[in-house]
Amino acid sequence: MKNNTRMLVEAGIMIALAYVLSLVKVFQMPNGGSITAGSMIPILIFAIRWGTYPGVFTGLVYGIIQFILGPKWSFHPISILFDYVIAFGMLGLAGIFGAGFKKALAGISLAVLLRLICHVISGVIVWGSYAPEGQSPLMYSIIYNASYLVPELILSLVIFALLYRPLEKAKIPQRV
């Protein structure tokens, strides 16, 4: 029971930290999406420490909080589902390969790629009409969403690499 309590407390702290970091925007896109001060890192680290099921659940909760408290770009049900709930839930898959350094980097990359795919799906369905004349909604959505998520991924990988050794040295208990 002690580990469950620890996990729930850590999930709450990581969700709060992720939300605060999401408020520090390096660059804001005109129709949603931004490069932040590493706002995905707390959810990614939680998923790597505790595994995919708790990670996905924590990401889902974070996505719902982002929708409730953050700026609203769309109230379309597809947008709510794919831009918030499912997209941030995908971050919880960062722990799918395990907790080793290279495995974690691969998991982070996969999780952010899956988040990108969610935003692209929403972009095609909800935002496709914004595509410039002659450009397919799919290409528009890929370009738009990758323009902030690729830098956010790179930033997340760098921050994780810098935090990995100190977190490992701290010997913080994790999943059993």
C-alpha positions as a LaTeX table, in Angstrom:
\begin{tabular}{lrrr}
\hline
Residue & $x$ (\AA) & $y$ (\AA) & $z$ (\AA) \\
\hline
Met1 & 0.00 & 0.00 & 0.00 \\
Lys2 & 2.91 & 2.33 & 0.73 \\
Asn3 & 4.07 & 2.17 & $-2.91$ \\
Asn4 & 0.57 & 3.02 & $-4.20$ \\
Thr5 & 0.43 & 6.08 & $-1.96$ \\
Arg6 & 3.92 & 7.13 & $-3.08$ \\
Met7 & 2.94 & 6.66 & $-6.73$ \\
Leu8 & $-0.28$ & 8.70 & $-6.38$ \\
Val9 & 1.50 & 11.52 & $-4.56$ \\
Glu10 & 4.26 & 11.55 & $-7.16$ \\
Ala11 & 1.67 & 11.57 & $-9.97$ \\
Gly12 & $-0.02$ & 14.62 & $-8.44$ \\
Ile13 & 3.28 & 16.43 & $-8.01$ \\
Met14 & 4.36 & 15.63 & $-11.58$ \\
Ile15 & 1.01 & 16.78 & $-13.02$ \\
Ala16 & 1.29 & 20.06 & $-11.09$ \\
Leu17 & 4.92 & 20.56 & $-12.15$ \\
Ala18 & 4.08 & 19.80 & $-15.78$ \\
Tyr19 & 1.26 & 22.33 & $-15.71$ \\
Val20 & 3.45 & 25.06 & $-14.19$ \\
Leu21 & 6.19 & 24.37 & $-16.77$ \\
Ser22 & 3.57 & 24.57 & $-19.54$ \\
Leu23 & 2.93 & 28.18 & $-18.53$ \\
Val24 & 6.55 & 29.08 & $-19.39$ \\
Lys25 & 6.32 & 29.34 & $-23.16$ \\
Val26 & 9.38 & 29.84 & $-25.33$ \\
Phe27 & 7.20 & 30.05 & $-28.44$ \\
Gln28 & 3.42 & 29.99 & $-28.88$ \\
Met29 & 1.79 & 28.83 & $-32.13$ \\
Pro30 & $-1.17$ & 30.92 & $-33.36$ \\
Asn31 & $-3.77$ & 28.10 & $-33.16$ \\
Gly32 & $-2.49$ & 26.14 & $-30.19$ \\
Gly33 & 0.69 & 24.29 & $-29.38$ \\
Ser34 & 3.86 & 25.74 & $-27.96$ \\
Ile35 & 7.48 & 25.15 & $-27.13$ \\
Thr36 & 7.68 & 25.22 & $-23.34$ \\
Ala37 & 10.27 & 24.99 & $-20.59$ \\
Gly38 & 10.17 & 21.19 & $-20.75$ \\
Ser39 & 6.57 & 20.70 & $-19.65$ \\
Met40 & 6.44 & 17.07 & $-20.84$ \\
Ile41 & 9.42 & 16.02 & $-18.70$ \\
Pro42 & 7.54 & 15.40 & $-15.41$ \\
Ile43 & 5.00 & 13.12 & $-17.11$ \\
Leu44 & 7.73 & 11.34 & $-19.10$ \\
Ile45 & 9.87 & 10.76 & $-15.99$ \\
Phe46 & 6.85 & 9.50 & $-14.06$ \\
Ala47 & 6.04 & 7.03 & $-16.85$ \\
Ile48 & 9.62 & 5.79 & $-16.98$ \\
Arg49 & 9.73 & 5.36 & $-13.18$ \\
Trp50 & 6.31 & 3.74 & $-12.67$ \\
Gly51 & 5.49 & 2.07 & $-15.99$ \\
Thr52 & 3.03 & 2.53 & $-18.80$ \\
Tyr53 & $-0.31$ & 1.98 & $-17.05$ \\
Pro54 & 0.25 & 4.58 & $-14.29$ \\
Gly55 & 2.04 & 6.77 & $-16.86$ \\
Val56 & $-0.83$ & 6.75 & $-19.34$ \\
Phe57 & $-3.36$ & 7.43 & $-16.58$ \\
Thr58 & $-1.25$ & 10.35 & $-15.30$ \\
Gly59 & $-0.92$ & 11.70 & $-18.84$ \\
Leu60 & $-4.70$ & 11.46 & $-19.33$ \\
Val61 & $-5.33$ & 13.39 & $-16.12$ \\
Tyr62 & $-2.76$ & 15.99 & $-17.16$ \\
Gly63 & $-4.46$ & 16.34 & $-20.56$ \\
Ile64 & $-7.83$ & 16.91 & $-18.92$ \\
Ile65 & $-6.31$ & 19.53 & $-16.61$ \\
Gln66 & $-4.64$ & 21.20 & $-19.61$ \\
Phe67 & $-8.01$ & 21.42 & $-21.32$ \\
Ile68 & $-9.82$ & 22.74 & $-18.24$ \\
Leu69 & $-7.21$ & 25.29 & $-17.12$ \\
Gly70 & $-5.36$ & 26.12 & $-20.33$ \\
Pro71 & $-6.31$ & 28.27 & $-23.30$ \\
Lys72 & $-9.17$ & 26.81 & $-25.37$ \\
Trp73 & $-8.37$ & 26.58 & $-29.06$ \\
Ser74 & $-11.37$ & 24.44 & $-29.94$ \\
Phe75 & $-14.38$ & 22.84 & $-28.30$ \\
His76 & $-14.82$ & 20.31 & $-31.09$ \\
Pro77 & $-15.10$ & 16.83 & $-29.48$ \\
Ile78 & $-12.38$ & 15.43 & $-31.78$ \\
Ser79 & $-10.06$ & 18.25 & $-30.76$ \\
Ile80 & $-10.73$ & 17.73 & $-27.05$ \\
Leu81 & $-10.10$ & 14.02 & $-27.40$ \\
Phe82 & $-7.06$ & 14.06 & $-29.70$ \\
Asp83 & $-5.41$ & 17.37 & $-28.72$ \\
Tyr84 & $-5.74$ & 16.91 & $-24.98$ \\
Val85 & $-6.91$ & 13.59 & $-23.51$ \\
Ile86 & $-5.33$ & 11.03 & $-25.85$ \\
Ala87 & $-2.33$ & 13.16 & $-26.88$ \\
Phe88 & $-1.12$ & 13.69 & $-23.33$ \\
Gly89 & $-2.03$ & 10.12 & $-22.41$ \\
Met90 & 0.46 & 9.00 & $-25.06$ \\
Leu91 & 3.24 & 10.61 & $-23.01$ \\
Gly92 & 2.64 & 7.86 & $-20.46$ \\
Leu93 & 4.00 & 5.32 & $-22.93$ \\
Ala94 & 7.51 & 6.71 & $-22.36$ \\
Gly95 & 8.18 & 3.85 & $-19.96$ \\
Ile96 & 7.25 & 1.12 & $-22.43$ \\
Phe97 & 10.85 & 0.05 & $-23.09$ \\
Gly98 & 12.05 & 0.25 & $-19.48$ \\
Ala99 & 14.07 & 2.61 & $-17.31$ \\
Gly100 & 17.60 & 2.28 & $-18.73$ \\
Phe101 & 19.03 & 5.44 & $-20.31$ \\
Lys102 & 18.83 & 4.35 & $-23.96$ \\
Lys103 & 15.50 & 2.60 & $-23.41$ \\
Ala104 & 14.10 & 5.74 & $-21.79$ \\
Leu105 & 15.28 & 7.93 & $-24.68$ \\
Ala106 & 13.59 & 5.55 & $-27.12$ \\
Gly107 & 10.42 & 5.57 & $-25.00$ \\
Ile108 & 10.38 & 9.37 & $-24.84$ \\
Ser109 & 10.82 & 9.59 & $-28.61$ \\
Leu110 & 8.00 & 7.09 & $-29.21$ \\
Ala111 & 5.68 & 8.82 & $-26.75$ \\
Val112 & 6.18 & 12.25 & $-28.34$ \\
Leu113 & 5.79 & 10.76 & $-31.84$ \\
Leu114 & 2.46 & 9.25 & $-30.76$ \\
Arg115 & 1.44 & 12.61 & $-29.31$ \\
Leu116 & 2.32 & 14.20 & $-32.66$ \\
Ile117 & 0.16 & 11.64 & $-34.48$ \\
Cys118 & $-2.79$ & 12.53 & $-32.21$ \\
His119 & $-2.39$ & 16.23 & $-32.97$ \\
Val120 & $-2.08$ & 15.49 & $-36.70$ \\
Ile121 & $-5.34$ & 13.50 & $-36.63$ \\
Ser122 & $-7.08$ & 16.39 & $-34.89$ \\
Gly123 & $-5.47$ & 18.84 & $-37.28$ \\
Val124 & $-6.75$ & 17.04 & $-40.35$ \\
Ile125 & $-10.29$ & 16.67 & $-39.01$ \\
Val126 & $-10.77$ & 19.94 & $-37.11$ \\
Trp127 & $-8.20$ & 22.37 & $-38.52$ \\
Gly128 & $-7.93$ & 21.15 & $-42.12$ \\
Ser129 & $-9.79$ & 24.18 & $-43.44$ \\
Tyr130 & $-6.84$ & 26.36 & $-42.36$ \\
Ala131 & $-4.53$ & 24.66 & $-44.86$ \\
Pro132 & $-3.26$ & 27.04 & $-47.55$ \\
Glu133 & $-4.82$ & 26.60 & $-50.97$ \\
Gly134 & $-3.15$ & 23.74 & $-52.81$ \\
Gln135 & $-1.81$ & 22.09 & $-49.63$ \\
Ser136 & $-3.45$ & 18.97 & $-48.27$ \\
Pro137 & $-4.86$ & 19.15 & $-44.73$ \\
Leu138 & $-2.61$ & 16.22 & $-43.79$ \\
Met139 & 0.58 & 17.97 & $-44.89$ \\
Tyr140 & $-0.55$ & 21.22 & $-43.26$ \\
Ser141 & $-1.25$ & 19.41 & $-39.98$ \\
Ile142 & 2.08 & 17.57 & $-40.01$ \\
Ile143 & 4.04 & 20.78 & $-40.68$ \\
Tyr144 & 2.09 & 22.82 & $-38.13$ \\
Asn145 & 2.31 & 20.30 & $-35.31$ \\
Ala146 & 5.87 & 19.16 & $-35.98$ \\
Ser147 & 7.04 & 22.79 & $-35.94$ \\
Tyr148 & 6.58 & 22.92 & $-32.17$ \\
Leu149 & 6.66 & 19.24 & $-31.15$ \\
Val150 & 10.02 & 18.40 & $-32.75$ \\
Pro151 & 11.79 & 21.22 & $-30.83$ \\
Glu152 & 9.85 & 20.23 & $-27.70$ \\
Leu153 & 11.04 & 16.62 & $-28.18$ \\
Ile154 & 14.67 & 17.71 & $-28.59$ \\
Leu155 & 14.41 & 19.91 & $-25.50$ \\
Ser156 & 12.84 & 17.03 & $-23.54$ \\
Leu157 & 15.58 & 14.60 & $-24.58$ \\
Val158 & 18.29 & 17.08 & $-23.54$ \\
Ile159 & 16.64 & 17.83 & $-20.19$ \\
Phe160 & 16.11 & 14.12 & $-19.52$ \\
Ala161 & 19.76 & 13.37 & $-20.37$ \\
Leu162 & 20.86 & 16.07 & $-17.91$ \\
Leu163 & 18.54 & 14.77 & $-15.16$ \\
Tyr164 & 19.16 & 11.04 & $-15.66$ \\
Arg165 & 22.34 & 10.65 & $-13.58$ \\
Pro166 & 21.21 & 12.84 & $-10.66$ \\
Leu167 & 17.90 & 10.95 & $-10.50$ \\
Glu168 & 19.73 & 7.63 & $-10.63$ \\
Lys169 & 22.14 & 8.70 & $-7.87$ \\
Ala170 & 19.24 & 9.80 & $-5.66$ \\
Lys171 & 18.12 & 6.14 & $-5.52$ \\
Ile172 & 14.48 & 7.18 & $-5.28$ \\
Pro173 & 12.31 & 4.07 & $-4.85$ \\
Gln174 & 10.20 & 3.28 & $-7.89$ \\
Arg175 & 8.01 & 0.54 & $-9.33$ \\
Val176 & 8.38 & $-2.86$ & $-7.76$ \\
\hline
\end{tabular}
